[in-house]
Amino acid sequence: MDTQVIIDSLPAMFGGLWLTIELTAYALLIGFCLAVAVAMMRVSRNVFVRAPVIAFIFFFRGTPLLVQIFLIYYGSGQFREELTQIGLWHLFREPYFCALLTLVLNTGAYTAEIFRGAIQAVPHGEVEAARACGMSGWLLYRRIILPKALRLALPAYSNEVIQLFQSTSLVSIITLLDLTGVARTIVARTFDVYEIYITAGLMYLAVTYGVLWIFRIVEHRLSGHLREREDPATAVRDALRARS
Amino acid sequence: MFDLKGYGWMLWEGLATTLEVGVCALLLAIVMGLLGAWGKLARNPAARLAANTYTTVIRGIPELLLLLIVFYGTPTLLQALAARLGHDIRVDFNAFTAGVLTLGFIYGAFATEVFRGAFLAVPKGQVEAAYACGMSRGLAFRRIMLPQIWRFALPGLGNVWMVLIKATALVSVIQLDDLMRKSFIAMGVTKLPFDFFFVAAMMYLGITAVSMVGQQQIERWANRGVRRA
């Protein structure tokens, strides 16, 4: 075990961790907006709205993320001329853009499926009541369905966040220097395989459980109205005990 | 549809390797899952701690990194240990073995949760009744628990399989000739990246679709004696 090499490579690895977190955050932010739109289209009664969205979700949930990354990063090369003509080639040339695009589409599809379940789990009576009050369309979604659905989706969504955070390690395959990418370059230079990889693993582990902890707090705060009220006698006893 | 310039057979070969890795890893994952679930529900605190550490660590680290640790780290670790004992050995890890071991190990952690849920879903009274009839723990497990556990575990195991078969794409990183790597090689020769990766994606999609139908069939067969509400 060579501790010096770990200490020496820590700054570079924190840089890599930052890129990993940055990619995750952007993908989550854009993917979330995409997912809300896609989920709303998925529950539409119009089959022409629903069908393409079902195909999108099926494709991105049914194929490996690595294929999707390669399809966008290498695959776009086959359409280089067309892309140059419409002025998008300089974007698709960048591994960062391709990686982010793939992650957004991927998490968008998974999250949309989570939101679809949540939207369909909103009690019918609440929607009916809102309609009886004269709400419809966007107003109904914004005031009644989405706030309720997002709260219902939170536990499943936290899994998706963790999943996405870990899948970002695949971007190292298309030369991006995220945490895994940095670890791989250091190992290629120093051959200290397990010291470096295990340090990287511990960093992923720490962030993963940090995120899970934050989600647990948020869930706790959002579900206050569902918890049983604390017994007043116990509360008084605990307060007294805390003072003495 | 696509002109694959005569490289289509390579993709089929790759698909076969992908399925081989997937099935072997699933079998290993089932064994690991049963062991893990047994550990989590054991009275022995050491077994519980080991099982909990296993699932915690595996679920917190990306699959790619674990694959790299197993494939590159294990030989180095073994060589370093041997050197300390005064032996000079050369350990080479077969990519297939490394891939199956890592994936089986990772998805064993997910299977652990599936089996744990299934264990707990068996009504406690049935096991007590079995003991009361004079069955030993092993016999009660084999006759009463196991037939029900695997039925309860089927939907969860189906999900594990779907995620696992997609994760096999990662073994291409350690130079195993699976569907991804074959597509990559074919792309290098033909300069048609989109066509090959699209066909590969369709093959994965095909596996997913077939698995979904297969899962429904197996579940229907497994639940044939269950009364529905």
Boltz contact constraints between the chains, C-beta under 6 A:
constraints:
  - contact:
      token1: [A, 62]
      token2: [B, 205]
      max_distance: 6.0
  - contact:
      token1: [A, 62]
      token2: [B, 208]
      max_distance: 6.0
  - contact:
      token1: [A, 63]
      token2: [B, 201]
      max_distance: 6.0
  - contact:
      token1: [A, 63]
      token2: [B, 204]
      max_distance: 6.0
  - contact:
      token1: [A, 63]
      token2: [B, 205]
      max_distance: 6.0
  - contact:
      token1: [A, 64]
      token2: [B, 166]
      max_distance: 6.0
  - contact:
      token1: [A, 64]
      token2: [B, 169]
      max_distance: 6.0
  - contact:
      token1: [A, 64]
      token2: [B, 204]
      max_distance: 6.0
  - contact:
      token1: [A, 66]
      token2: [B, 169]
      max_distance: 6.0
  - contact:
      token1: [A, 67]
      token2: [B, 197]
      max_distance: 6.0
  - contact:
      token1: [A, 67]
      token2: [B, 200]
      max_distance: 6.0
  - contact:
      token1: [A, 67]
      token2: [B, 201]
      max_distance: 6.0
  - contact:
      token1: [A, 70]
      token2: [B, 197]
      max_distance: 6.0
  - contact:
      token1: [A, 71]
      token2: [B, 197]
      max_distance: 6.0
  - contact:
      token1: [A, 74]
      token2: [B, 193]
      max_distance: 6.0
  - contact:
      token1: [A, 75]
      token2: [B, 193]
      max_distance: 6.0
  - contact:
      token1: [A, 75]
      token2: [B, 194]
      max_distance: 6.0
  - contact:
      token1: [A, 75]
      token2: [B, 197]
      max_distance: 6.0
  - contact:
      token1: [A, 77]
      token2: [B, 193]
      max_distance: 6.0
  - contact:
      token1: [A, 78]
      token2: [B, 193]
      max_distance: 6.0
  - contact:
      token1: [A, 78]
      token2: [B, 194]
      max_distance: 6.0
  - contact:
      token1: [A, 166]
      token2: [B, 62]
      max_distance: 6.0
  - contact:
      token1: [A, 169]
      token2: [B, 62]
      max_distance: 6.0
  - contact:
      token1: [A, 169]
      token2: [B, 64]
      max_distance: 6.0
  - contact:
      token1: [A, 169]
      token2: [B, 65]
      max_distance: 6.0
  - contact:
      token1: [A, 180]
      token2: [B, 64]
      max_distance: 6.0
  - contact:
      token1: [A, 180]
      token2: [B, 65]
      max_distance: 6.0
  - contact:
      token1: [A, 193]
      token2: [B, 72]
      max_distance: 6.0
  - contact:
      token1: [A, 193]
      token2: [B, 73]
      max_distance: 6.0
  - contact:
      token1: [A, 193]
      token2: [B, 76]
      max_distance: 6.0
  - contact:
      token1: [A, 194]
      token2: [B, 73]
      max_distance: 6.0
  - contact:
      token1: [A, 194]
      token2: [B, 77]
      max_distance: 6.0
  - contact:
      token1: [A, 197]
      token2: [B, 68]
      max_distance: 6.0
  - contact:
      token1: [A, 197]
      token2: [B, 69]
      max_distance: 6.0
  - contact:
      token1: [A, 197]
      token2: [B, 73]
      max_distance: 6.0
  - contact:
      token1: [A, 201]
      token2: [B, 61]
      max_distance: 6.0
  - contact:
      token1: [A, 201]
      token2: [B, 65]
      max_distance: 6.0
  - contact:
      token1: [A, 204]
      token2: [B, 61]
      max_distance: 6.0
  - contact:
      token1: [A, 204]
      token2: [B, 62]
      max_distance: 6.0
  - contact:
      token1: [A, 205]
      token2: [B, 60]
      max_distance: 6.0
  - contact:
      token1: [A, 205]
      token2: [B, 61]
      max_distance: 6.0
  - contact:
      token1: [A, 208]
      token2: [B, 60]
      max_distance: 6.0
